[in-house]
Amino acid sequence: MLKHILRLPAAPGEPRVDQTPPEVRTSRRRLRACHECDWLMALPPLRPGQKADCPRCGHILATRHHRPAQRSMALAMSAMVALLMAVSFPFASFSVSGLGNRIELTETATTLIGFHQPLVGIAVILTIVVLPAIYLVGVIWLQLGLLQNEPLPASRTIARALAHLHRWMMADVFIIGALVSLFKVAGMADVELGLSFWAFCIFAVLLLLTTQSIDSDWMWFSLAGEPLAPEGARTGRTAASQGLAGCPTCGLVNRLDPMGRGHCQRCGERLHSRTPHSLQRTWALLVTAALMYIPANLYPIMTTTSLGQSSPSTIIGGVVELIQMGSWPVAAVIFVASVIVPVGKLVALAWLCLVVKRSAELNAVTRTRLYRLTEFIGRWSMVDVFVVAILVALIRAGSLMSIAPGPAALAFAAVVVLTMLAAMTFDPRLIWDTPPPRDSRHTQGTSG
């Protein structure tokens, strides 16, 4: 019995994907289990520019791009060039009363380490330089092999890693933090943007486009084909009710053992019918984040020294100061990112954990959308941490004017990381394990 669908060779000089997308290369149905509601369905044929959504919860299952390998390769290489320029030239400079300072991008992290904030400094350099660079190199490595019709060594391992890396890359958030920092400094000194700043802006846009260009469905099919779906699998039902699970990394539907566990036979990812101890882990992370949020607000996040006098500033104090200076837009950005987002995320995830087992009367679609929102906005709370990193590196003019990080910087960075981990640990499929609301039963019955 045939165990795998083999990849068909492309004509000489022609990339395989452009002529034979996955749905054309196999005559059988390609099953997918939604990662958010566990609904089992057959992936329809897709043309470039089309996407497939889950009929039950609306989660995007696959997005087909025109010439995906070439697109991703071009964007990734362009982003790498922009990143190299961003770390090679001055980022910004300021001057006041004849004194000034000029910094490079990497100094936003190294300066924090010099102020005995190594964890915050490491988090900054990882999220804006190291992890994006690793991601881009991985994309180039994968697409180069696929364009040659022969995947390069370790391609499957790299493809798995890319699926977990993208949520920790925060170049776009850093740009917002840089703009907020420059607005704050502009009222105290003359600021000049360097070539690195503009290169990093271009890099942030290209990195975002690169992540959006990855056609993971096509990529995994091209890397490893697609094993036959488990026998007896029926669409229009949940995967768990049939002893199946969809791989969150490559999408393949696999048969689980009687304990509800297994490994994806295509990419090797661990599989579970439901994430083990999902609610307990989420609660533990939420409680820890809530406790860390207390010192993040009580202690100063940075201390400003002007003409020999030091003035510590908390998160809320900084917002009030910006309002008094008339910088309402900047104050609004800081308030939303540092107060509304983390508190809202804590409350939303706690509410989802509370109602997930006894909320049959609530709308599961609405709760799933709330989960998506909390997962999306969590990383934007890093804006305040990046503001501190940039100001500490840039404003260094001795007793005339300087800024030092406060103990709240580490506490707030911990809140951001912990809430992101809490959102990742929460299994949204638990929302759909309760009986669906009456007004959605008809929709769910006809979607299969």
C-alpha positions as CSV (number, residue, x, y, z in Angstrom):
1,M,0.0,0.0,0.0
2,L,1.4,3.4,-0.9
3,K,2.5,5.3,2.2
4,H,3.4,8.6,0.8
5,I,2.6,10.9,-2.1
6,L,5.9,11.5,-3.8
7,R,6.9,14.9,-5.1
8,L,6.8,15.1,-8.9
9,P,9.9,16.5,-10.6
10,A,9.5,19.8,-12.3
11,A,10.6,20.5,-15.8
12,P,14.2,21.6,-16.2
13,G,14.5,25.3,-15.2
14,E,11.0,25.5,-13.9
15,P,10.2,25.8,-10.2
16,R,7.9,23.0,-9.2
17,V,5.3,25.1,-7.3
18,D,4.5,27.4,-10.2
19,Q,3.2,24.5,-12.3
20,T,2.0,21.9,-9.8
21,P,0.5,23.2,-6.6
22,P,-0.2,20.6,-3.9
23,E,-3.9,20.1,-4.7
24,V,-3.0,19.3,-8.4
25,R,-0.3,16.8,-7.5
26,T,-2.6,14.5,-5.6
27,S,-6.0,13.2,-6.5
28,R,-7.3,12.5,-3.0
29,R,-8.6,14.9,-0.4
30,R,-6.1,16.7,1.8
31,L,-7.6,16.8,5.3
32,R,-7.0,19.6,7.8
33,A,-8.1,19.9,11.4
34,C,-8.6,23.5,12.5
35,H,-6.1,24.6,15.2
36,E,-8.6,26.7,17.0
37,C,-11.9,24.6,16.9
38,D,-10.6,21.1,15.9
39,W,-13.1,20.9,13.0
40,L,-12.0,18.3,10.4
41,M,-12.4,19.3,6.8
42,A,-11.0,18.8,3.3
43,L,-8.7,21.5,2.0
44,P,-10.1,22.8,-1.3
45,P,-8.1,23.5,-4.4
46,L,-6.5,27.0,-4.2
47,R,-5.3,29.3,-6.8
48,P,-2.7,32.1,-6.2
49,G,-4.3,34.8,-4.1
50,Q,-6.9,32.6,-2.5
51,K,-7.1,31.3,1.0
52,A,-9.1,28.6,2.8
53,D,-10.9,29.4,6.1
54,C,-12.4,27.1,8.6
55,P,-16.2,27.0,8.1
56,R,-16.8,26.7,11.8
57,C,-14.7,29.4,13.4
58,G,-13.2,31.3,10.4
59,H,-9.5,30.5,11.2
60,I,-7.3,30.7,8.1
61,L,-6.1,27.3,7.2
62,A,-4.0,28.0,4.1
63,T,-3.0,30.9,1.9
64,R,-1.8,30.3,-1.6
65,H,0.7,32.8,-3.2
66,H,1.9,33.2,-6.7
67,R,5.5,32.0,-7.0
68,P,5.9,31.5,-3.2
69,A,9.5,30.4,-3.2
70,Q,10.7,33.3,-5.4
71,R,8.6,35.8,-3.4
72,S,9.9,34.6,0.0
73,M,13.5,34.4,-1.2
74,A,13.5,38.0,-2.6
75,L,11.8,39.5,0.4
76,A,14.1,37.6,2.9
77,M,17.3,38.6,1.0
78,S,16.1,42.3,0.8
79,A,15.3,42.2,4.5
80,M,18.8,40.9,5.3
81,V,20.4,43.6,3.4
82,A,18.3,46.2,5.2
83,L,19.2,44.7,8.6
84,L,22.9,44.7,7.8
85,M,22.7,48.4,6.9
86,A,20.7,49.0,10.1
87,V,23.4,47.5,12.3
88,S,26.3,49.2,10.4
89,F,25.4,52.8,10.5
90,P,24.4,55.4,13.2
91,F,20.9,55.0,14.4
92,A,20.2,58.4,16.0
93,S,22.0,61.3,17.7
94,F,21.0,64.2,20.0
95,S,22.6,67.4,21.1
96,V,21.8,69.9,23.9
97,S,23.9,72.9,25.0
98,G,26.9,71.8,22.9
99,L,26.8,68.2,24.3
100,G,25.4,65.2,22.5
101,N,25.6,61.5,21.8
102,R,25.3,59.3,18.8
103,I,24.2,55.6,19.0
104,E,24.1,52.5,16.9
105,L,21.2,50.1,16.9
106,T,23.0,47.4,19.0
107,E,23.7,50.0,21.7
108,T,20.1,49.9,22.7
109,A,20.9,46.5,24.2
110,T,24.5,46.8,25.3
111,T,23.8,50.0,27.2
112,L,21.2,48.2,29.3
113,I,23.7,45.5,30.1
114,G,26.1,48.2,31.3
115,F,23.3,49.4,33.6
116,H,23.0,45.9,35.2
117,Q,19.9,45.1,33.2
118,P,21.3,42.1,31.2
119,L,17.9,40.2,30.9
120,V,16.2,43.3,29.4
121,G,19.2,44.0,27.1
122,I,19.2,40.4,25.9
123,A,15.4,40.5,25.3
124,V,15.9,43.7,23.2
125,I,18.7,42.4,21.0
126,L,17.0,39.0,20.5
127,T,13.7,40.4,19.4
128,I,14.9,43.1,17.1
129,V,18.1,41.6,15.6
130,V,19.1,38.0,16.5
131,L,15.8,36.2,16.0
132,P,14.8,38.1,12.8
133,A,18.3,37.3,11.4
134,I,17.9,33.6,12.2
135,Y,14.4,33.6,10.7
136,L,15.6,35.2,7.5
137,V,18.5,32.9,7.1
138,G,16.2,30.0,7.6
139,V,13.8,31.2,5.0
140,I,16.6,31.7,2.5
141,W,17.9,28.2,3.2
142,L,14.5,26.6,2.7
143,Q,13.5,28.4,-0.4
144,L,16.9,27.9,-2.0
145,G,16.6,24.2,-1.7
146,L,13.0,24.2,-3.0
147,L,14.0,26.3,-6.0
148,Q,16.6,23.7,-6.8
149,N,14.0,21.0,-6.5
150,E,16.2,19.4,-3.8
151,P,15.7,20.4,-0.1
152,L,18.9,21.2,1.6
153,P,20.0,19.4,4.8
154,A,18.0,20.0,8.0
155,S,15.2,21.7,6.0
156,R,12.4,20.1,8.0
157,T,14.0,21.1,11.4
158,I,14.4,24.6,10.1
159,A,10.8,24.8,8.8
160,R,9.6,23.7,12.3
161,A,11.7,26.3,14.0
162,L,10.4,29.1,11.7
163,A,6.8,28.3,12.8
164,H,7.8,29.1,16.4
165,L,10.0,32.1,15.8
166,H,7.8,34.6,14.1
167,R,5.8,35.6,17.1
168,W,8.9,36.6,19.0
169,M,10.2,39.0,16.3
170,M,9.3,42.6,17.2
171,A,11.0,44.9,14.7
172,D,7.7,46.6,14.0
173,V,7.1,47.2,17.7
174,F,10.6,48.6,18.0
175,I,9.8,51.2,15.3
176,I,6.9,52.4,17.3
177,G,9.0,52.6,20.4
178,A,11.7,54.5,18.5
179,L,9.1,57.1,17.3
180,V,7.8,57.5,20.8
181,S,11.3,58.0,22.2
182,L,12.2,60.6,19.6
183,F,9.0,62.5,20.3
184,K,9.9,62.6,24.0
185,V,13.5,63.7,23.3
186,A,12.5,66.3,20.7
187,G,11.1,68.6,23.4
188,M,14.4,68.6,25.3
189,A,17.1,68.4,22.7
190,D,17.9,68.4,19.0
191,V,17.5,64.9,17.5
192,E,18.9,63.7,14.2
193,L,17.9,60.4,12.6
194,G,20.7,58.3,11.1
195,L,20.8,56.0,8.1
196,S,20.3,53.1,10.4
197,F,16.9,54.3,11.5
198,W,15.5,54.4,8.0
199,A,17.2,51.1,7.1
200,F,15.5,49.5,10.1
201,C,12.1,50.9,9.1
202,I,12.6,49.3,5.7
203,F,13.8,46.1,7.4
204,A,10.7,46.0,9.6
205,V,8.3,46.3,6.6
206,L,10.3,43.7,4.6
207,L,10.3,41.3,7.6
208,L,6.6,41.6,8.0
209,L,6.1,40.9,4.3
210,T,8.4,37.9,4.5
211,T,6.4,36.3,7.3
212,Q,3.2,36.9,5.3
213,S,4.7,35.4,2.1
214,I,5.4,32.0,3.6
215,D,3.0,29.5,2.1
216,S,3.5,26.8,4.7
217,D,1.0,24.4,3.1
218,W,2.9,24.4,-0.2
219,M,6.3,24.5,1.6
220,W,5.7,21.4,3.7
221,F,4.2,19.5,0.7
222,S,7.3,20.3,-1.3
223,L,9.7,19.4,1.5
224,A,8.1,16.0,2.5
225,G,5.1,15.3,0.4
226,E,1.9,14.4,2.3
227,P,1.3,11.0,3.9
228,L,-2.1,9.5,3.4
229,A,-4.8,10.7,5.8
230,P,-5.8,8.2,8.5
231,E,-8.3,5.7,7.4
232,G,-11.9,6.3,8.5
233,A,-11.4,10.0,9.0
234,R,-14.7,11.8,8.4
235,T,-15.1,15.5,7.7
236,G,-17.7,17.6,9.4
237,R,-16.7,16.4,12.9
238,T,-14.1,17.2,15.4
239,A,-10.7,15.5,15.0
240,A,-10.5,14.6,18.7
241,S,-13.8,12.6,18.5
242,Q,-12.1,10.4,15.9
243,G,-8.8,10.0,17.7
244,L,-7.1,12.4,15.3
245,A,-5.1,15.6,15.7
246,G,-3.9,18.2,13.2
247,C,-0.3,19.2,13.4
248,P,0.0,22.9,14.5
249,T,3.3,23.2,12.5
250,C,2.7,21.5,9.1
251,G,-1.0,20.9,9.2
252,L,-1.0,17.1,8.6
253,V,-3.8,15.1,10.2
254,N,-2.4,12.2,12.3
255,R,-3.8,9.3,14.2
256,L,-3.2,9.5,18.0
257,D,-2.6,6.7,20.4
258,P,-5.2,5.6,23.0
259,M,-3.7,8.2,25.5
260,G,-4.4,11.0,23.0
261,R,-0.8,11.6,22.2
262,G,1.5,11.1,19.2
263,H,4.1,12.7,16.8
264,C,3.5,14.1,13.4
265,Q,4.8,11.7,10.8
266,R,5.7,14.5,8.5
267,C,7.5,17.1,10.7
268,G,8.0,15.2,14.0
269,E,6.0,17.8,16.1
270,R,4.5,16.5,19.3
271,L,0.7,16.1,19.1
272,H,-2.0,16.0,21.8
273,S,-5.7,15.7,21.6
274,R,-5.7,18.8,23.8
275,T,-2.7,20.7,25.2
276,P,-1.8,18.9,28.5
277,H,-2.7,20.9,31.6
278,S,-3.5,23.9,29.4
279,L,-5.7,25.7,31.9
280,Q,-3.4,25.1,34.9
281,R,-0.3,26.4,33.0
282,T,-2.3,29.4,31.7
283,W,-3.4,30.2,35.2
284,A,0.1,29.9,36.6
285,L,1.5,32.3,34.0
286,L,-1.4,34.7,34.5
287,V,-1.0,34.9,38.2
288,T,2.8,35.3,37.9
289,A,2.3,38.1,35.3
290,A,-0.3,39.8,37.6
291,L,2.2,39.7,40.5
292,M,5.0,41.1,38.3
293,Y,2.7,43.9,37.1
294,I,2.6,45.4,40.6
295,P,6.3,46.3,40.9
296,A,6.2,47.2,37.2
297,N,3.9,50.1,38.2
298,L,5.1,50.9,41.7
299,Y,8.8,51.2,40.8
300,P,10.3,53.7,38.4
301,I,10.8,52.4,34.9
302,M,13.5,55.0,34.2
303,T,15.2,57.9,36.0
304,T,15.9,61.2,34.2
305,T,18.8,63.4,35.4
306,S,18.7,67.0,34.3
307,L,21.2,69.6,35.6
308,G,22.3,67.3,38.4
309,Q,18.7,66.6,39.6
310,S,17.3,63.1,39.3
311,S,13.6,62.5,38.6
312,P,12.3,58.9,38.7
313,S,9.3,58.1,36.5
314,T,6.8,55.3,36.7
315,I,4.8,54.1,33.7
316,I,1.7,56.1,34.8
317,G,3.9,59.1,35.8
318,G,5.4,59.1,32.4
319,V,2.0,59.2,30.7
320,V,0.9,62.1,33.0
321,E,4.1,64.0,32.2
322,L,3.5,63.6,28.4
323,I,0.0,64.9,28.8
324,Q,1.2,67.9,30.7
325,M,3.7,68.5,27.9
326,G,0.9,68.4,25.4
327,S,2.0,65.2,23.7
328,W,-1.4,63.6,23.7
329,P,-0.8,61.1,20.9
330,V,2.4,59.8,22.4
331,A,0.8,59.6,25.9
332,A,-2.1,57.6,24.3
333,V,0.3,55.1,22.7
334,I,2.2,54.5,26.0
335,F,-1.1,54.3,28.0
336,V,-2.6,51.8,25.6
337,A,0.5,49.7,25.2
338,S,1.6,49.7,28.9
339,V,-1.8,49.7,30.7
340,I,-4.7,48.8,28.5
341,V,-3.1,46.0,26.6
342,P,-1.5,44.0,29.5
343,V,-4.4,44.5,31.9
344,G,-6.9,43.7,29.1
345,K,-4.9,40.6,28.2
346,L,-4.8,39.4,31.8
347,V,-8.5,39.9,32.3
348,A,-9.5,38.4,28.9
349,L,-7.4,35.2,29.4
350,A,-8.6,34.8,33.0
351,W,-12.2,35.1,31.8
352,L,-11.6,32.5,29.1
353,C,-10.1,30.1,31.6
354,L,-13.0,30.6,33.9
355,V,-15.8,30.1,31.4
356,V,-14.3,27.5,29.2
357,K,-15.8,24.6,31.1
358,R,-19.2,26.0,31.9
359,S,-20.0,28.5,29.1
360,A,-22.3,26.5,26.8
361,E,-24.7,29.5,26.6
362,L,-22.0,31.9,25.4
363,N,-21.0,32.3,21.8
364,A,-17.9,30.2,21.0
365,V,-17.1,32.2,17.9
366,T,-17.0,35.4,20.0
367,R,-14.8,33.8,22.6
368,T,-12.4,32.5,19.9
369,R,-12.2,36.0,18.4
370,L,-11.3,37.4,21.8
371,Y,-8.6,34.8,22.1
372,R,-7.2,35.8,18.7
373,L,-7.2,39.4,19.8
374,T,-5.3,38.7,23.0
375,E,-2.7,36.7,21.2
376,F,-2.2,39.4,18.6
377,I,-1.9,42.4,20.9
378,G,0.3,40.9,23.6
379,R,3.7,41.7,21.9
380,W,2.8,45.4,21.5
381,S,3.3,46.0,25.2
382,M,7.0,45.8,24.5
383,V,6.8,49.4,23.2
384,D,7.6,50.8,26.7
385,V,10.6,48.5,27.1
386,F,12.0,49.6,23.8
387,V,11.4,53.3,24.7
388,V,13.5,52.8,27.8
389,A,16.2,51.0,25.8
390,I,16.5,53.7,23.2
391,L,16.4,56.7,25.7
392,V,18.9,55.1,28.0
393,A,21.4,54.6,25.1
394,L,20.8,57.9,23.5
395,I,20.5,60.4,26.4
396,R,24.0,60.3,27.9
397,A,25.3,63.8,28.6
398,G,26.5,63.4,32.1
399,S,24.9,65.5,34.8
400,L,23.5,67.9,32.2
401,M,21.1,65.2,30.9
402,S,21.0,61.5,31.2
403,I,18.5,58.6,31.6
404,A,19.0,55.4,33.5
405,P,16.7,52.3,33.5
406,G,14.7,51.6,36.6
407,P,13.8,48.3,38.3
408,A,10.3,48.4,36.7
409,A,11.8,47.8,33.2
410,L,12.7,44.1,34.1
411,A,9.3,43.6,35.8
412,F,7.4,45.0,32.9
413,A,9.4,43.0,30.3
414,A,8.5,39.9,32.4
415,V,4.8,40.8,32.3
416,V,5.0,41.0,28.5
417,V,6.7,37.6,28.1
418,L,4.6,35.9,30.6
419,T,1.3,37.0,29.1
420,M,2.5,36.0,25.6
421,L,3.4,32.5,27.0
422,A,0.0,32.4,28.7
423,A,-1.8,33.0,25.4
424,M,0.3,30.3,23.7
425,T,-0.4,27.8,26.5
426,F,-4.1,28.3,26.4
427,D,-5.7,25.8,24.0
428,P,-8.6,27.5,22.1
429,R,-10.0,24.1,21.1
430,L,-11.3,23.8,24.7
431,I,-13.7,26.6,23.9
432,W,-15.4,24.4,21.4
433,D,-15.6,21.3,23.6
434,T,-18.7,22.7,25.3
435,P,-22.0,22.4,23.5
436,P,-22.3,25.2,20.9
437,P,-24.8,28.0,21.3
438,R,-28.3,27.5,19.8
439,D,-27.9,30.2,17.2
440,S,-24.8,28.5,15.7
441,R,-25.9,24.9,15.7
442,H,-27.4,25.3,12.2
443,T,-24.3,26.9,10.9
444,Q,-22.0,24.2,12.3
445,G,-24.3,21.4,11.0
446,T,-24.1,22.7,7.5
447,S,-20.4,23.6,7.4
448,G,-19.2,20.1,7.2
